[in-house]
Amino acid sequence: MSFFVGEADPNTTVVKKCLRLGIEKYGVPNEIYTDNGKDYKAKELSEEYPLSVMNVLGIGKVTATPYHGQAKPVERFFRTLEERFGKMFYSYTGNDAKKRPEHMQKTNKVLDNDNNIPTLEYYVERLTEYINEYNNTAHHGDGMDGKTPNQVYSENITEIREIGDSNALRLLFGKTVERTVQKNGISMYNNTFTNHDGKLIPYYDRKVMVTYDPDDL
């Protein structure tokens, strides 16, 4: 339903971004099913935190049973993705060093100059095509009955909860940090957000919570 490919290791911000992309396309789910990793347990995704996206949007949350492979059916898709998509690339490295092809057993500096390695943009384009194809291909797994994932989804959806304000959704799924209001406003990541309209004056020299979209400061 949504995915994100980046150069850094996944974290809570990435998890929230994937959820936001899915909501923008399909609407707000009644419930989500997550792994037990720390990135899924952050307060922004916790039902116990009043301002979390779960509580604000009324999304229930169920976590998989720890150390129980069958509790995470998405792992099967990951194997399919690796076999039918990942291994098609010259730059495939395997999920551990022992499985890395010989031509990829080089330093990053050397690999940077290898023209056979695709750009991240090219990879994302091909991945988007593959997932669209996967969702439109007939499956014979549990409950599929030879239908495509898109067919099964559309036949079973009973309600679509949409968010009308995309900017509100971006901020809701944004990142929140604590900052102190100075005379000129708030300083963040080598930028100063000025106090041009006077609304920050009552908060001068006080700590405030700032929420922003990591993709668009």
C-alpha positions as CSV (number, residue, x, y, z in Angstrom):
1,M,0.0,0.0,0.0
2,S,3.0,2.3,0.6
3,F,6.7,2.1,0.9
4,F,9.8,4.3,1.3
5,V,13.3,3.7,0.1
6,G,16.1,5.7,1.6
7,E,19.8,5.8,2.2
8,A,19.6,5.7,6.0
9,D,18.5,2.9,8.3
10,P,14.7,2.8,8.9
11,N,13.4,4.6,12.0
12,T,10.2,5.8,13.5
13,T,10.1,8.8,11.1
14,V,10.2,6.4,8.1
15,V,7.5,4.2,9.7
16,K,5.3,7.2,10.1
17,K,6.0,8.4,6.5
18,C,4.9,5.0,5.1
19,L,1.7,5.1,7.2
20,R,1.1,8.7,5.9
21,L,1.6,7.7,2.3
22,G,-0.8,4.8,2.7
23,I,-3.4,7.1,4.3
24,E,-3.1,9.7,1.5
25,K,-3.8,7.0,-1.0
26,Y,-6.3,4.7,0.7
27,G,-7.7,6.6,3.7
28,V,-7.3,6.1,7.5
29,P,-7.3,2.5,8.6
30,N,-9.3,1.3,11.6
31,E,-6.3,-0.7,12.8
32,I,-2.7,-1.4,12.0
33,Y,-0.6,-4.5,12.6
34,T,3.1,-3.8,13.5
35,D,6.3,-5.5,14.4
36,N,7.8,-5.3,17.9
37,G,10.8,-3.3,17.1
38,K,11.6,-0.1,19.1
39,D,10.8,2.1,16.1
40,Y,7.2,0.8,16.2
41,K,7.0,1.4,20.0
42,A,7.8,5.1,19.9
43,K,5.3,7.4,21.6
44,E,4.2,8.9,18.3
45,L,2.8,5.5,17.4
46,S,1.6,4.6,20.9
47,E,-2.0,4.4,21.9
48,E,-1.0,5.6,25.4
49,Y,0.3,9.0,24.2
50,P,-2.6,11.4,23.8
51,L,-1.1,13.3,20.8
52,S,0.0,10.2,18.9
53,V,-1.3,9.8,15.3
54,M,-3.1,6.6,16.6
55,N,-5.2,8.6,19.0
56,V,-5.7,11.7,16.9
57,L,-6.9,9.6,13.9
58,G,-8.6,6.9,16.0
59,I,-6.4,4.0,14.7
60,G,-6.2,0.8,16.8
61,K,-2.9,-1.0,17.0
62,V,-2.0,-4.7,17.3
63,T,1.6,-5.9,17.6
64,A,2.9,-9.2,16.4
65,T,3.9,-12.0,18.8
66,P,7.6,-11.6,19.6
67,Y,10.0,-14.3,18.2
68,H,7.1,-15.9,16.2
69,G,7.8,-16.0,12.5
70,Q,4.3,-17.0,11.5
71,A,2.9,-13.9,13.3
72,K,4.5,-11.8,10.5
73,P,3.2,-12.9,7.2
74,V,4.8,-9.9,5.5
75,E,8.1,-11.8,5.9
76,R,6.9,-14.1,3.1
77,F,6.5,-11.1,0.8
78,F,10.0,-9.9,1.6
79,R,11.4,-13.3,0.5
80,T,9.4,-13.0,-2.7
81,L,10.7,-9.5,-3.2
82,E,14.3,-10.6,-2.8
83,E,14.0,-13.5,-5.1
84,R,12.0,-12.0,-7.9
85,F,13.1,-8.4,-7.8
86,G,16.2,-7.8,-5.6
87,K,18.4,-10.4,-7.2
88,M,17.7,-9.0,-10.7
89,F,20.0,-6.1,-10.0
90,Y,23.7,-6.1,-10.6
91,S,24.0,-4.3,-7.2
92,Y,22.3,-7.0,-5.2
93,T,24.3,-7.7,-2.1
94,G,22.3,-10.3,-0.2
95,N,21.1,-10.0,3.4
96,D,24.5,-10.9,4.8
97,A,28.2,-10.7,3.8
98,K,28.4,-14.4,3.0
99,K,25.8,-14.1,0.2
100,R,27.3,-11.0,-1.4
101,P,28.2,-11.7,-5.1
102,E,31.9,-11.5,-5.8
103,H,31.7,-8.4,-8.0
104,M,30.1,-6.5,-5.1
105,Q,32.8,-7.4,-2.6
106,K,34.6,-4.1,-3.0
107,T,34.9,-0.9,-1.1
108,N,32.1,1.7,-1.4
109,K,34.7,4.1,-3.0
110,V,35.3,1.6,-5.8
111,L,31.6,0.8,-6.2
112,D,30.7,4.5,-6.5
113,N,32.5,4.5,-9.9
114,D,30.8,1.3,-11.1
115,N,28.4,2.4,-13.9
116,N,26.5,-0.9,-13.6
117,I,25.0,0.2,-10.2
118,P,21.7,2.0,-10.7
119,T,20.8,5.3,-9.1
120,L,18.4,5.3,-6.2
121,E,15.8,7.1,-8.4
122,Y,16.0,4.3,-11.0
123,Y,15.7,1.7,-8.3
124,V,12.6,3.3,-6.8
125,E,10.9,3.6,-10.2
126,R,11.5,-0.1,-10.9
127,L,10.3,-1.1,-7.4
128,T,7.1,1.0,-7.9
129,E,6.5,-0.9,-11.1
130,Y,7.1,-4.3,-9.5
131,I,4.8,-3.6,-6.5
132,N,2.0,-2.4,-8.9
133,E,2.5,-5.6,-11.0
134,Y,2.4,-7.7,-7.8
135,N,-0.8,-6.1,-6.6
136,N,-2.4,-6.8,-10.0
137,T,-1.3,-10.4,-10.3
138,A,-3.6,-13.3,-9.4
139,H,-2.6,-15.1,-6.1
140,H,-3.5,-18.5,-4.7
141,G,-2.6,-18.0,-1.1
142,D,-5.0,-18.1,1.9
143,G,-8.2,-16.3,1.1
144,M,-7.0,-15.1,-2.4
145,D,-8.9,-17.6,-4.5
146,G,-7.0,-16.7,-7.7
147,K,-7.8,-13.0,-7.3
148,T,-5.3,-10.1,-7.3
149,P,-4.5,-8.3,-4.1
150,N,-6.2,-5.2,-5.5
151,Q,-9.4,-7.2,-6.2
152,V,-9.5,-8.7,-2.7
153,Y,-8.9,-5.3,-1.1
154,S,-11.6,-3.5,-3.1
155,E,-14.1,-6.3,-2.5
156,N,-13.6,-6.2,1.3
157,I,-13.4,-2.5,2.0
158,T,-16.5,-1.2,3.7
159,E,-15.6,2.3,4.7
160,I,-13.0,4.9,3.6
161,R,-12.0,7.6,6.1
162,E,-10.3,10.4,4.2
163,I,-8.3,13.3,5.5
164,G,-9.3,16.5,3.6
165,D,-6.4,18.7,4.7
166,S,-3.1,17.2,3.3
167,N,-1.0,19.9,5.2
168,A,-2.6,18.9,8.5
169,L,-1.8,15.3,7.7
170,R,1.9,16.1,6.9
171,L,2.3,17.9,10.2
172,L,0.5,15.2,12.2
173,F,3.0,12.7,10.8
174,G,5.9,15.1,11.1
175,K,8.7,15.2,13.6
176,T,8.5,17.0,16.9
177,V,11.4,18.6,18.7
178,E,11.8,21.0,21.7
179,R,13.2,24.5,21.1
180,T,13.5,27.7,23.1
181,V,11.9,30.9,21.6
182,Q,14.6,33.6,21.1
183,K,14.1,37.3,20.1
184,N,14.2,36.4,16.4
185,G,12.1,33.3,16.7
186,I,13.2,29.7,16.6
187,S,16.4,28.2,15.3
188,M,16.4,24.8,13.7
189,Y,19.0,23.0,11.5
190,N,20.8,26.2,10.5
191,N,17.6,28.0,9.8
192,T,15.8,30.7,11.8
193,F,12.0,30.8,11.7
194,T,11.3,34.4,12.4
195,N,8.7,36.0,14.7
196,H,7.4,38.3,11.9
197,D,3.7,38.2,13.0
198,G,4.3,38.6,16.8
199,K,2.6,35.4,17.7
200,L,5.8,34.0,19.4
201,I,6.2,37.1,21.7
202,P,4.2,35.6,24.6
203,Y,6.5,32.5,24.4
204,Y,9.8,34.4,24.5
205,D,12.6,32.5,26.4
206,R,10.2,29.6,26.9
207,K,10.5,26.1,25.6
208,V,8.0,25.1,23.0
209,M,7.3,21.9,20.9
210,V,7.9,22.4,17.2
211,T,6.4,20.0,14.7
212,Y,7.8,19.9,11.1
213,D,7.8,17.8,7.9
214,P,11.3,16.3,7.6
215,D,11.0,16.4,3.8
216,D,10.0,20.1,3.7
217,L,11.4,22.4,6.4
